[in-house]
């Protein structure tokens, strides 16, 4: 694990965007694992900027997102598919057929989770996985007590996560109570992991993730940037 500190949130996001851009330029068929959230918005804005100013080519890369809410249609403004379209996919030359998110409307959610894992394997695995960090130290929706070898599955969201995400939905009771998420094991199978966390409110959980013991209570302790 390598910990890199930058003086501002913008500088940190710029570093992550540049690392992704360099990997993509060197390996056009890169398999990217992507995350959502306000921290990631800066990264995607910068990737779009690099695409426009340096002709960064997304046409052959493939993407797999960490998670999606159960019960939300892809065109729902609160879905992560909609988020990715708005912040990245509609703004670069990516082939939409190569962009993958779990289907939160799947009739058989367990089968959807197995299919998502199979899709990642068929793509040769994830080359670069980008992560944010929840305030409880979770990666994706791997809430406390998520097994460190867990695979893609349906998770019930904790009250803390629902309340944190309520700002996007208006009030807590409108936040879906479940989501499909890559497992901790799925994430850590990636060849390279970039975890971006900013803001004073996350200082304590960052310290725990970096310096504390590995524990299923905090999925970020299983590994960060490397």
trRosetta pair geometry for C-beta under 8 A, 3 or more apart (Angstrom, degrees):
i j d omega theta_ij theta_ji phi_ij phi_ji
1 210 7.3 -177 137 -136 144 78
1 223 6.3 -156 -80 -149 112 71
1 224 5.5 67 -143 51 118 88
1 225 6.3 97 -157 70 73 60
1 226 5.3 -64 -97 -81 47 92
2 225 5.6 -73 66 108 73 106
2 226 6.4 125 10 -117 82 41
3 210 5.9 38 -84 -131 138 137
3 224 7.5 42 -89 86 79 140
3 225 7.0 136 -92 49 41 117
4 15 6.7 -145 120 150 139 160
4 225 7.0 -60 11 88 97 164
6 11 3.9 -163 168 108 124 107
6 12 4.1 -177 49 -69 133 71
6 14 8.0 169 -161 48 161 91
6 15 6.0 -159 -63 -11 144 135
7 11 5.6 47 50 31 73 155
8 11 4.6 98 56 5 81 102
8 12 7.1 -144 95 -4 45 85
9 12 5.7 -55 -150 36 34 112
9 13 6.3 32 154 -16 67 106
9 39 7.9 -117 -162 -133 114 79
9 42 6.8 166 142 -26 97 170
9 198 4.0 83 -116 -171 98 153
9 199 7.0 33 -86 -51 127 68
10 13 5.8 -55 -146 40 31 109
10 14 6.2 35 153 -24 65 106
10 42 6.4 -138 -114 -159 58 139
11 14 5.6 -51 -146 34 31 114
11 15 6.6 36 153 -22 62 101
12 15 5.8 -51 -154 30 32 112
12 16 6.7 27 151 -14 64 104
12 196 6.1 138 147 -150 110 100
12 198 5.7 174 60 -79 149 114
13 16 5.8 -55 -150 38 35 109
13 17 6.2 35 153 -19 68 107
13 39 7.6 -165 -88 178 108 69
13 42 3.6 -39 -149 116 167 122
13 43 5.0 -131 -159 -67 92 66
13 46 6.1 153 137 -8 99 141
13 196 6.7 78 -94 -165 61 147
13 198 7.6 -38 -45 -37 92 146
14 17 5.7 -53 -144 39 31 112
14 18 6.2 31 156 -19 65 108
14 46 5.8 -168 -107 -131 59 158
15 18 5.9 -59 -148 37 28 109
15 19 6.4 30 154 -20 64 105
16 19 5.7 -53 -148 34 31 112
16 20 6.5 29 154 -16 64 105
16 43 5.2 -48 96 -114 120 119
16 130 6.9 95 180 -132 122 112
16 194 5.5 137 -135 158 98 136
16 196 5.0 -33 -61 -72 155 132
17 20 5.8 -57 -151 38 31 110
17 21 6.1 31 153 -20 66 109
17 42 7.9 -110 -42 128 124 75
17 43 5.0 -178 -68 -152 90 67
17 46 3.7 -62 -96 101 174 125
17 47 5.2 -143 -146 -58 102 73
17 50 6.6 169 157 -16 111 134
18 21 5.5 -52 -141 38 33 113
18 22 6.2 36 158 -22 65 104
18 46 7.9 -59 -42 145 67 131
18 50 7.7 161 -96 -83 57 148
19 22 5.9 -53 -147 34 27 111
19 23 6.6 26 154 -16 62 106
19 128 7.8 173 131 -150 99 142
19 194 6.2 153 94 -97 144 149
20 23 5.8 -59 -152 37 31 110
20 24 6.2 26 154 -17 67 110
20 32 7.1 52 -150 -122 111 126
20 43 7.5 79 7 -178 145 111
20 47 6.4 -37 91 -96 132 119
20 128 6.3 166 -115 125 76 153
20 130 6.9 -6 -81 -69 128 127
20 194 7.5 -109 -60 28 91 161
21 24 5.8 -58 -145 39 30 109
21 25 6.1 30 157 -21 66 107
21 47 6.5 -174 -68 -122 98 77
21 50 4.9 -66 -108 146 146 163
21 54 7.5 62 -174 76 135 142
21 56 5.4 -73 -142 -116 99 144
22 25 5.8 -53 -144 36 29 110
22 26 6.4 20 158 -11 63 110
23 26 6.0 -65 -149 42 28 105
23 27 6.0 -30 170 35 68 107
23 30 5.7 99 135 -114 97 149
23 127 6.9 166 171 129 131 123
23 128 5.4 91 114 -40 169 148
23 192 7.7 -148 -103 58 150 150
24 27 6.7 -79 -127 65 23 68
24 28 6.9 56 177 -111 65 38
24 30 5.1 -99 -105 19 63 146
24 32 7.7 -7 -81 -61 107 124
24 56 6.3 59 97 -172 129 106
24 57 7.4 -171 148 69 107 61
24 58 7.0 -21 -171 -96 142 63
24 61 5.9 -36 -133 -70 105 142
25 28 7.8 9 -148 -74 19 69
25 56 6.5 -79 -71 -127 94 83
25 57 7.7 104 -106 33 60 84
27 30 4.5 101 101 -67 102 89
27 127 6.8 -147 103 -172 151 167
28 57 6.2 -13 -130 94 105 116
28 59 7.6 -11 -176 63 110 78
28 60 4.4 46 145 61 99 130
28 61 6.8 -120 171 -56 48 77
29 60 4.9 -62 -85 140 65 110
29 61 6.5 164 -150 -98 23 47
29 62 7.3 15 -175 -3 67 94
30 61 4.7 -14 63 -123 81 106
30 62 7.7 -160 98 35 46 64
30 127 5.1 -105 -157 56 78 148
30 128 6.6 -4 -178 15 120 109
31 61 7.2 176 -83 -168 27 77
31 62 5.0 -16 -113 71 73 99
31 63 7.6 166 -164 -87 53 29
31 64 7.1 15 178 1 95 104
31 120 7.9 116 172 -149 138 69
31 123 5.0 125 -114 143 138 122
31 124 6.3 -178 -21 69 147 92
31 125 6.7 142 77 98 151 41
31 126 5.2 -129 119 -125 108 43
31 127 4.8 124 54 -2 77 92
31 128 7.8 157 86 27 55 64
32 61 6.0 31 -7 167 110 125
32 62 7.2 175 25 88 71 45
32 63 4.7 -22 71 -107 97 79
32 64 7.4 174 91 27 51 63
32 126 7.2 27 176 -154 9 92
32 127 7.0 -38 -74 56 45 93
32 128 5.6 -20 -118 70 68 92
32 129 7.8 144 -173 -93 49 36
32 130 7.1 5 -176 -3 95 106
33 63 7.5 147 -96 -159 19 65
33 64 5.4 -28 -109 73 68 89
33 65 7.6 126 -166 -115 58 18
33 66 6.8 75 173 -66 97 75
33 126 4.3 23 -41 -156 111 145
33 128 6.8 -152 28 102 80 46
33 129 3.4 -6 60 -116 135 75
33 130 6.3 -178 92 23 72 62
33 182 7.5 -7 -153 -28 125 170
33 187 7.2 149 161 -128 161 70
33 190 5.8 -80 2 -98 143 140
34 40 7.7 98 -178 -158 84 145
34 63 5.3 11 -11 -169 123 115
34 64 7.2 163 19 79 79 36
34 65 5.0 -43 73 -102 93 68
34 66 7.0 -121 90 -15 46 80
34 84 6.8 88 118 -115 146 121
34 88 7.7 -121 -149 41 151 163
34 130 5.7 10 -122 51 44 113
35 40 5.3 -165 94 -73 87 143
35 65 7.3 134 -90 -154 24 76
35 66 5.2 26 -103 -7 70 132
35 130 5.3 -125 9 107 99 85
35 131 5.4 110 -49 -124 148 32
35 132 4.9 -175 139 -3 146 88
35 140 7.4 -123 -116 -81 98 63
36 40 5.8 -127 -153 47 20 147
36 65 7.1 28 -33 -158 99 120
36 66 7.4 -132 6 42 80 108
36 67 7.7 -104 20 60 111 89
36 80 4.9 -125 -36 -135 154 103
36 83 4.9 55 -137 113 127 152
36 84 6.9 -88 -88 -59 105 82
36 132 7.7 -73 77 4 33 134
37 40 5.1 94 61 8 74 103
37 41 7.6 -117 105 -22 44 83
37 132 4.6 -68 57 12 148 171
38 41 5.6 -34 -156 4 41 119
39 42 7.0 -53 -180 23 40 104
39 43 7.6 30 136 -9 66 108
39 132 4.6 137 60 -123 131 117
39 133 7.8 25 12 30 168 68
39 196 5.8 171 155 109 123 106
39 197 7.0 -36 -133 -116 159 36
39 198 5.9 156 -126 28 107 101
40 43 5.2 -56 -157 38 54 115
40 44 6.0 47 150 -18 82 104
40 87 7.5 84 118 137 96 157
40 130 7.1 105 -119 135 111 125
40 132 5.8 -89 -41 -55 97 119
40 196 7.5 129 -84 67 63 131
41 44 6.0 -58 -147 40 31 106
41 45 6.2 34 155 -22 65 108
41 87 5.8 -108 -124 -131 70 137
42 45 5.7 -56 -148 36 30 113
42 46 6.4 26 156 -16 64 108
43 46 5.9 -61 -153 38 29 108
43 47 6.4 29 151 -20 66 106
43 130 7.0 165 142 -169 164 146
43 196 6.8 163 -57 23 133 169
44 47 5.4 -49 -143 35 36 113
44 48 6.4 41 155 -20 65 101
44 87 4.3 59 109 151 155 104
44 88 4.4 -96 -151 -68 120 100
45 48 5.8 -52 -153 34 31 112
45 49 6.6 34 147 -20 62 105
45 87 7.3 -67 -54 -163 68 89
46 49 5.3 -50 -149 34 37 116
46 50 6.4 37 152 -18 67 101
47 50 5.6 -50 -146 37 34 110
47 51 6.3 42 150 -23 64 103
47 56 7.2 -107 -170 89 72 154
47 88 6.6 12 80 -124 129 105
47 92 7.1 -41 131 -61 100 143
48 51 5.4 -50 -149 34 33 117
48 52 6.4 26 154 -15 65 107
48 88 6.8 -144 -60 -120 100 57
48 91 4.6 -15 -121 129 126 129
48 92 6.1 -128 -109 -58 70 96
49 52 5.9 -59 -148 39 30 107
49 53 6.0 2 164 2 68 115
50 53 6.3 -67 -131 50 27 93
50 54 5.1 -28 -172 34 69 118
50 56 4.7 37 125 -15 95 140
51 54 7.4 -49 -88 57 8 75
51 55 7.3 17 -170 -146 45 13
51 56 4.4 -83 -93 58 55 97
51 57 8.0 131 -133 -64 84 22
51 58 6.7 -21 -111 -19 126 111
51 91 7.5 130 65 129 147 83
51 92 4.7 -113 -122 -117 168 101
51 93 7.3 173 -167 7 125 85
56 92 7.6 -42 92 -142 97 124
57 60 7.2 28 134 14 107 90
57 93 6.7 -44 -146 68 59 123
58 61 5.4 -67 -159 31 62 115
58 92 4.5 60 13 140 148 124
58 93 5.4 151 53 68 91 65
58 94 4.1 -52 130 -73 123 80
59 93 5.1 -27 -68 123 87 105
59 94 6.9 -158 -94 -113 32 31
59 95 6.2 68 -162 -31 57 94
60 95 7.8 42 -91 2 26 120
60 98 7.9 153 -174 -91 25 174
61 94 6.8 -57 63 -122 94 98
61 98 6.8 141 99 133 45 140
62 98 4.3 -109 -109 -176 71 103
62 99 7.7 -164 -158 -75 54 36
62 100 7.4 21 176 -1 92 109
62 123 5.3 -142 101 -143 152 133
63 84 8.0 167 123 -164 146 142
63 94 7.3 -2 -5 -161 125 145
63 98 6.7 88 17 130 73 81
63 99 4.9 2 58 -123 110 68
63 100 6.4 -177 94 30 61 71
64 100 4.8 -15 -106 74 67 112
64 101 7.8 151 -159 -82 48 39
64 116 7.6 124 -155 -173 117 92
64 119 7.1 153 -104 110 123 111
64 120 5.6 30 -90 -93 171 95
64 123 7.3 -167 -39 33 123 158
64 126 6.3 -101 46 -89 123 112
64 182 7.7 91 137 -71 112 131
65 68 6.9 80 98 -51 127 91
65 80 5.9 160 159 135 154 130
65 81 8.0 -147 13 -79 159 58
65 84 6.4 -102 -78 -62 137 146
65 100 6.9 -157 11 98 76 58
65 101 4.3 2 38 -104 128 85
65 102 7.4 -110 78 3 97 73
66 131 7.5 95 -77 -110 143 74
66 139 7.5 -125 -146 156 141 76
66 140 3.9 -150 172 -102 119 99
66 141 7.8 143 138 -3 106 73
66 181 6.2 -1 155 -149 82 78
66 182 5.1 -92 -149 18 60 112
66 187 7.5 22 -122 -91 99 110
67 80 6.5 119 93 -18 66 165
67 102 6.7 -27 -154 22 33 125
67 140 4.8 137 -39 -162 121 93
67 141 5.0 116 -127 -5 157 104
67 179 5.2 35 178 155 117 124
67 180 6.1 172 -150 90 67 57
67 181 4.1 -10 -101 -104 112 74
67 182 6.7 -107 -61 7 74 73
68 72 7.2 -137 171 61 90 107
68 79 6.6 16 -154 -164 97 89
68 80 5.0 -127 -106 38 71 118
68 81 6.8 27 -119 -30 124 88
68 101 5.0 99 -59 163 129 107
68 102 4.3 -157 28 67 115 90
68 103 7.2 23 82 -68 153 5
68 104 4.5 -128 130 -47 108 107
68 179 6.5 176 90 -160 31 89
68 180 5.4 1 56 53 81 100
69 72 4.4 50 82 7 114 124
69 78 7.1 -4 18 123 154 98
69 79 6.4 -123 39 -118 106 65
69 80 7.0 144 -2 -12 81 95
69 104 5.2 32 91 -125 51 155
69 176 4.2 124 -170 37 115 148
69 178 7.5 112 -163 90 62 52
69 179 5.0 -56 -106 -104 44 90
70 104 4.8 -164 -112 -158 28 91
70 109 6.7 0 -120 -113 120 139
70 154 6.4 41 -63 -137 138 110
70 176 5.7 170 60 172 67 138
70 177 8.0 -47 61 68 112 59
70 178 4.1 -11 30 94 135 100
70 179 5.8 -149 -11 -97 81 28
70 180 6.3 110 -66 -27 86 80
71 104 5.9 -64 23 153 32 110
71 105 7.1 87 -122 -89 18 65
71 176 5.1 169 50 -119 119 125
71 178 7.5 98 -8 60 108 93
72 76 4.3 -113 -171 52 95 150
72 78 6.0 -112 -132 85 145 91
72 79 4.2 178 132 -85 124 95
72 104 5.1 18 48 93 71 151
72 105 7.5 -112 75 -52 30 90
72 176 6.3 -102 -32 -43 103 141
73 76 4.8 120 57 -28 74 98
73 79 6.6 -104 84 -48 39 147
73 104 7.8 -126 -71 73 19 105
73 105 6.0 32 -96 -51 60 138
74 79 5.7 -152 -138 114 26 160
74 81 4.0 -45 -147 86 82 156
74 82 6.8 146 165 -46 52 77
74 101 7.7 136 -115 68 98 130
75 79 7.3 53 46 29 12 136
75 81 7.7 -50 -56 96 33 118
75 82 6.3 94 -150 -81 27 109
76 79 4.3 100 65 -23 93 105
76 82 6.2 -123 79 -20 47 140
77 82 5.5 -146 -128 144 30 161
78 82 7.2 55 41 51 17 136
78 168 6.4 126 -131 136 97 108
78 169 6.0 44 -120 -94 145 86
79 82 4.6 99 63 5 86 101
79 83 7.0 -143 102 -5 49 86
79 104 7.0 -150 -131 26 108 141
80 83 5.0 -44 -145 34 44 120
80 84 6.2 44 155 -20 69 100
80 101 5.9 180 95 -147 105 143
81 84 6.0 -55 -148 37 29 107
81 85 6.4 31 153 -19 63 106
81 101 5.0 -149 -77 46 87 155
82 85 5.7 -54 -148 36 31 113
82 86 6.2 28 157 -18 66 110
83 86 6.0 -63 -150 38 26 108
83 87 6.1 -5 166 4 66 117
84 87 6.4 -68 -132 50 25 93
84 88 5.6 -44 -169 47 66 105
84 89 5.3 51 139 -13 87 115
84 99 7.0 168 135 -179 140 133
84 101 7.0 -173 10 -57 148 133
85 88 7.7 -84 -114 59 7 61
85 89 4.8 -52 -110 59 46 115
85 90 4.9 52 178 -26 72 109
86 90 6.7 4 -94 28 22 125
87 91 7.5 -73 149 13 23 132
88 91 6.1 -101 -156 45 21 103
88 92 6.3 -22 178 9 69 115
88 94 7.6 32 141 2 92 143
89 92 7.0 -76 -137 44 22 87
89 94 5.5 -83 -138 61 70 131
89 96 6.5 79 179 -104 124 82
89 99 5.6 15 -112 -92 132 168
94 98 6.6 -124 177 68 91 108
94 99 6.2 71 139 -54 130 115
95 98 4.5 67 79 7 98 110
95 99 7.7 -178 93 -17 53 85
96 99 5.5 -53 -152 25 47 115
100 116 7.4 152 158 -137 121 83
100 119 6.0 178 -151 140 161 146
102 106 7.8 -77 171 -11 82 127
102 112 6.2 91 -162 149 90 115
102 113 7.3 10 -130 -92 126 59
102 116 5.3 -22 -96 -84 86 149
102 152 7.1 174 -85 -169 127 124
102 180 3.8 -131 138 96 160 137
102 181 7.8 -93 -2 -63 152 22
103 106 4.3 98 98 -49 109 97
103 112 5.3 -121 55 -142 96 134
103 180 7.8 33 57 18 39 159
104 176 7.8 -33 -169 -146 137 174
104 179 7.4 -43 -110 -137 114 59
104 180 6.3 -150 -92 7 70 110
106 109 5.4 132 82 -91 109 51
106 111 7.0 -151 163 73 132 88
106 112 3.7 152 41 -59 177 141
108 111 3.9 34 112 20 119 118
108 112 6.5 159 93 -19 65 84
109 112 5.3 -51 -148 34 36 117
109 113 6.5 40 153 -22 66 100
109 154 5.1 35 146 -56 135 133
109 180 6.7 -153 -163 -81 101 112
110 113 5.7 -50 -152 31 34 112
110 114 6.7 32 151 -15 64 103
110 153 7.9 4 -119 -135 67 74
110 154 7.4 -72 -74 -5 61 113
111 114 5.7 -53 -149 37 36 111
111 115 6.2 37 152 -20 67 107
112 115 5.6 -55 -145 38 31 112
112 116 6.4 35 154 -25 64 103
112 180 6.7 -69 112 -111 119 154
113 116 5.7 -51 -148 30 31 112
113 117 6.7 31 153 -15 63 103
113 151 7.4 112 162 120 108 95
113 152 4.5 -177 -162 118 84 94
113 153 5.2 54 -148 -97 155 39
113 154 6.7 -107 -56 -29 134 73
113 180 6.1 -154 -85 -147 89 111
114 117 5.8 -54 -154 36 34 111
114 118 6.3 34 149 -19 66 107
114 152 7.7 -171 -64 78 23 110
115 118 5.4 -54 -147 38 34 114
115 119 6.3 41 152 -25 65 103
116 119 5.6 -49 -150 30 32 115
116 120 6.8 33 151 -18 62 100
116 152 4.8 -124 85 147 121 169
116 180 7.3 136 -15 159 161 130
116 182 7.7 -128 134 -87 128 74
117 120 5.9 -53 -155 33 33 110
117 121 6.6 31 150 -16 65 106
117 151 5.6 13 -94 178 139 121
117 152 5.0 -157 -56 25 91 119
117 186 6.7 -109 -111 -106 91 124
118 121 5.6 -55 -149 39 34 112
118 122 6.1 36 153 -23 67 107
119 122 5.6 -52 -143 35 31 112
119 123 6.5 28 156 -17 63 106
120 123 5.9 -60 -153 36 31 109
120 125 6.4 45 158 -115 88 37
120 126 6.3 -33 -156 -39 110 90
120 186 7.0 87 64 -160 171 107
121 124 7.8 65 177 -57 33 12
121 125 6.9 19 -115 -65 42 66
123 126 7.7 44 94 -72 123 52
125 189 6.2 -115 -145 137 113 105
125 190 7.1 168 166 -113 94 44
125 191 6.8 99 124 -33 120 95
126 129 5.1 58 134 -64 139 95
126 189 7.1 99 36 94 97 85
126 190 4.1 -42 89 -111 110 94
126 191 7.0 -158 100 10 59 77
127 190 7.2 9 92 -165 9 86
127 191 5.2 -24 -145 40 45 124
127 192 6.6 5 155 27 58 97
128 190 7.0 72 -147 176 9 121
128 191 7.2 -47 -63 68 47 91
128 192 4.9 -19 -108 74 69 107
128 193 7.9 162 -160 -88 51 25
128 194 6.6 13 -175 -2 96 111
129 187 5.8 151 166 -157 161 74
129 190 3.7 -93 -14 -90 121 174
129 192 7.1 176 23 90 69 52
129 193 4.9 -19 67 -111 103 72
129 194 7.1 177 87 27 51 67
130 194 5.2 -19 -111 70 64 103
130 196 7.2 -4 -169 2 89 110
131 139 5.2 -24 -151 -141 133 106
131 140 7.7 -70 -128 -36 98 69
131 187 7.1 57 -78 -160 128 132
131 193 6.5 9 -2 -174 121 96
131 194 6.8 171 25 88 75 50
131 195 4.4 -24 74 -107 111 74
131 196 7.1 163 83 22 55 66
131 224 7.7 -128 67 -145 134 64
132 139 8.0 156 70 -130 50 63
132 195 7.6 122 -124 -158 8 69
132 196 6.2 -38 -104 71 58 82
132 197 6.9 112 -167 -87 58 68
133 137 6.8 -18 -172 -128 97 39
133 138 7.8 140 -162 65 52 39
133 139 7.1 -32 -108 -86 59 70
133 195 6.2 63 -55 -179 106 108
133 196 7.7 -153 -6 85 94 39
133 197 4.0 -14 28 -90 132 118
133 202 6.1 108 94 -160 118 136
133 205 6.7 168 153 112 121 121
133 206 6.9 89 115 -84 167 79
133 209 7.0 -82 -138 -38 137 163
133 220 5.8 40 -131 -95 105 146
134 137 6.6 -45 75 35 81 14
134 138 4.2 -4 41 52 133 85
134 139 7.6 -145 6 -63 96 25
134 161 6.6 -16 -159 -108 145 94
134 164 7.0 116 -156 96 97 168
135 160 7.1 -125 79 161 109 115
135 164 6.0 -175 17 -101 122 144
135 201 6.8 -37 -116 139 112 105
135 202 6.5 -114 -109 -98 65 81
135 205 6.3 172 -166 -17 41 155
136 143 7.3 16 96 -145 141 67
136 144 6.3 -83 156 -43 127 102
136 158 7.1 14 -1 61 170 147
136 160 5.5 97 -51 108 130 144
136 161 7.0 -74 15 -62 131 85
136 205 7.1 -178 -165 -118 7 143
136 218 7.3 -145 149 -113 66 79
137 144 7.9 67 66 -80 101 83
137 205 4.7 -152 -69 -166 86 114
137 208 6.4 -67 -91 89 139 123
137 209 5.8 177 -139 -70 105 103
137 217 7.8 46 74 121 135 69
137 218 3.6 -14 116 -151 150 97
137 219 6.5 157 129 39 84 60
137 220 4.5 -117 -173 19 82 115
137 221 7.1 18 173 -26 132 83
138 141 6.7 18 150 -150 136 23
138 142 5.1 -180 -160 73 94 65
138 143 5.6 -20 -102 -97 147 35
138 144 7.2 -93 -72 -43 107 55
138 146 7.4 93 -132 5 100 136
138 161 7.2 -22 37 -87 149 123
138 218 7.6 -118 -66 -149 51 51
138 219 5.2 53 -133 30 56 117
138 220 7.0 -125 -89 -31 7 91
139 142 5.4 4 63 36 70 120
139 184 6.8 103 61 -107 118 76
139 187 5.9 71 126 -129 137 177
139 195 7.5 -72 -106 -113 116 116
139 219 4.9 -118 21 109 90 120
139 220 5.7 132 -41 -80 99 71
139 222 7.9 -94 13 46 138 111
140 181 4.2 132 149 -164 120 114
140 182 5.3 -153 -83 52 164 82
140 187 6.8 -151 -13 -64 124 133
140 219 7.9 -61 44 105 83 157
141 155 4.9 176 123 65 110 134
141 157 6.4 -68 -156 -94 119 87
141 161 7.1 88 -137 -167 85 159
141 179 4.4 138 -29 76 170 129
141 181 3.8 -148 47 -61 93 145
142 146 3.8 -117 -171 54 87 173
142 150 6.8 155 -125 67 112 139
142 155 7.1 -156 -100 -74 34 166
142 181 6.1 -157 -50 129 65 143
142 182 8.0 -50 -48 89 109 63
142 183 6.7 97 -95 -150 117 42
142 184 5.2 104 -141 -57 159 89
142 187 7.8 -91 -25 -4 145 139
142 219 4.0 68 109 -67 125 167
143 146 6.0 124 58 -41 47 107
143 155 5.8 163 6 171 106 131
143 156 7.6 -59 20 82 154 60
143 157 6.7 164 -65 -135 136 41
143 158 5.0 148 -147 -23 134 107
143 161 6.5 -90 -99 -25 108 142
143 219 8.0 68 50 -21 6 122
144 158 6.9 45 22 -57 97 149
144 216 7.4 93 -174 130 55 69
144 217 4.7 5 -150 -156 99 58
144 218 6.9 -8 -107 -65 82 45
144 219 7.9 -138 -93 -26 36 84
145 216 5.3 45 -136 131 32 110
145 217 6.4 17 -56 -94 57 52
146 150 5.4 -81 176 8 89 154
146 155 7.3 -21 -95 -112 114 139
146 183 7.1 -175 177 -150 115 74
146 184 5.6 135 125 -26 115 117
146 216 6.1 -162 66 -168 43 88
146 219 5.2 -2 62 -79 123 120
147 150 4.2 125 67 -51 87 94
147 183 7.5 -14 73 -165 85 119
147 184 6.9 -155 97 37 48 121
147 185 7.6 -11 111 -26 89 110
147 216 6.1 -17 -103 -126 32 129
148 184 5.0 -82 -143 106 40 141
148 185 6.7 95 139 -62 47 80
148 188 7.8 10 178 5 81 151
148 214 7.2 37 -97 168 151 113
148 216 5.9 -110 -37 -90 85 84
148 219 7.5 168 -102 -133 67 73
148 222 5.1 165 -139 -102 104 129
149 183 7.5 7 131 144 32 132
149 184 7.1 -22 -25 80 10 98
149 185 4.2 45 -163 -72 40 133
150 153 6.5 -82 179 13 107 127
150 183 3.3 -146 116 -155 78 119
150 184 5.1 70 43 26 95 84
150 185 5.4 169 55 6 35 99
150 186 7.5 -55 106 -2 63 90
151 182 7.8 -64 -175 -165 44 56
151 183 4.2 -76 -80 10 4 142
151 185 5.8 -45 -70 68 61 116
151 186 5.3 96 -139 -49 56 106
152 180 6.7 26 -179 176 94 94
152 181 6.9 -160 -139 101 62 36
152 182 5.2 -37 -89 -114 84 45
152 183 5.7 -107 -46 -14 31 86
152 186 5.6 57 -43 -52 77 161
153 180 7.3 -155 113 -145 19 66
153 181 7.0 -21 62 59 58 72
153 183 6.1 51 7 -68 97 103
154 178 5.6 12 -178 178 101 120
154 179 7.3 168 -149 88 61 29
154 180 5.6 -41 -93 -93 64 65
155 178 6.7 165 84 -152 39 72
155 179 6.0 -19 59 63 87 77
155 180 7.8 131 14 -116 76 19
155 181 5.4 -19 11 21 124 120
156 177 6.2 -12 -148 152 79 88
156 178 5.5 -43 -100 -97 51 82
157 161 4.6 -117 -173 85 100 126
157 162 5.3 119 120 -56 122 87
157 165 7.9 -49 -174 22 152 137
157 175 7.3 -91 86 136 156 115
157 176 7.4 103 2 103 136 69
157 177 5.8 -147 37 -168 98 41
157 178 6.6 -157 -10 -90 86 26
157 179 6.3 63 -58 0 107 103
158 161 4.8 96 56 7 79 100
158 162 7.0 -143 96 -4 41 88
159 162 5.6 -56 -146 39 33 112
159 163 6.1 30 157 -17 67 108
160 163 6.0 -57 -147 39 27 108
160 164 6.3 29 154 -21 63 107
161 164 5.6 -54 -146 35 32 113
161 165 6.3 16 159 -7 66 110
162 165 6.1 -67 -146 46 27 100
162 166 6.3 50 151 -52 63 97
162 172 5.2 71 142 -155 104 96
162 175 4.7 160 -151 86 82 143
162 177 7.2 -5 -91 -111 130 60
163 166 5.4 -30 -147 -2 34 123
163 172 5.6 -18 -93 -98 60 122
164 167 7.6 -47 167 5 37 102
165 168 5.6 -46 -177 30 69 112
165 169 6.7 46 134 -6 84 110
165 175 5.2 114 94 -126 110 136
166 169 5.6 -73 -147 50 44 100
166 170 7.3 -78 176 70 74 30
166 171 5.8 -11 -170 -174 112 19
166 172 4.3 -43 -97 -77 136 60
166 174 7.4 109 -138 53 76 88
166 175 5.5 -85 -87 -35 66 128
169 172 7.7 100 74 -102 124 17
169 174 4.1 -174 156 96 121 111
169 175 4.9 -169 15 -69 159 72
170 174 5.6 29 56 33 98 152
171 174 5.5 89 65 5 72 106
172 175 5.7 -48 -160 15 47 115
176 179 6.6 112 100 -66 121 78
182 186 4.2 -128 -174 91 95 134
182 187 5.5 115 123 -56 123 83
183 186 4.5 104 53 2 76 102
183 187 7.0 -138 97 -4 43 85
184 187 5.8 -55 -151 36 32 112
184 188 6.2 18 157 -9 67 112
184 219 5.0 -140 -93 -153 120 110
184 222 5.4 98 -176 18 121 168
185 188 6.0 -62 -140 44 29 102
185 189 6.5 42 156 -33 63 101
186 189 5.9 -52 -157 20 29 116
187 190 6.2 -36 179 -5 44 113
187 193 6.9 67 161 -111 90 128
187 222 8.0 101 82 92 115 131
188 193 7.1 -29 -113 -52 52 146
188 222 5.8 -88 -67 139 139 119
188 223 5.6 101 -118 42 109 135
190 193 5.4 111 80 -70 124 83
192 226 6.6 -147 -143 82 62 73
193 223 6.3 91 57 125 153 107
193 224 6.7 -163 113 157 116 25
193 225 6.3 -145 100 -114 75 32
193 226 5.8 39 47 28 88 90
194 225 5.4 31 -126 -114 46 92
195 209 8.0 -127 135 145 158 149
195 220 7.1 112 -149 -144 155 104
195 224 4.1 -85 29 -160 140 85
195 225 5.3 -123 29 -48 81 76
197 202 5.0 -136 175 133 112 146
197 205 7.8 -131 -165 89 153 99
197 206 5.2 -178 97 -88 146 114
198 202 7.0 76 80 43 21 134
199 202 5.1 76 75 11 91 102
199 203 7.9 -123 107 -35 53 75
200 203 5.5 -20 -161 -21 47 118
202 205 5.5 -63 -162 49 66 105
202 206 5.5 73 139 -31 87 103
203 206 5.8 -59 -148 35 27 113
203 207 6.5 28 155 -20 64 105
204 207 5.8 -55 -153 33 31 111
204 208 6.6 28 151 -16 64 105
205 208 5.4 -49 -147 37 38 114
205 209 6.2 42 152 -22 67 104
205 218 7.4 -168 -156 -145 92 129
205 220 7.2 79 159 46 98 150
206 209 5.7 -54 -147 36 31 112
206 210 6.2 17 159 -10 66 111
207 210 6.1 -64 -144 43 27 102
207 211 5.6 -22 176 23 67 118
207 212 7.5 82 125 -29 64 97
208 211 6.8 -72 -118 56 18 80
208 212 4.2 3 -165 -12 63 139
208 218 6.1 -67 129 174 122 173
208 220 7.9 87 96 79 89 114
208 221 7.0 -65 139 -75 80 106
209 212 6.8 5 -48 33 12 104
209 218 6.5 -133 -88 148 74 124
209 220 3.8 -39 -121 120 125 117
209 221 5.4 -136 -136 -75 54 57
209 224 6.1 89 145 -62 118 123
210 224 6.8 -30 -88 -1 76 147
212 215 7.3 -51 132 8 113 113
212 218 7.1 40 85 61 140 147
212 221 5.8 -73 84 -109 98 125
213 221 6.8 31 106 -175 37 147
214 221 4.7 171 -121 133 48 109
214 222 6.1 81 -146 -92 105 51
215 218 5.6 52 75 32 98 83
215 221 5.5 42 32 55 67 154
216 219 7.3 15 -154 -83 45 66
218 221 4.9 76 93 -14 100 108
219 222 5.9 -31 -178 4 58 116
220 224 6.5 33 -176 -80 89 93
223 226 6.5 -33 -178 -24 110 129
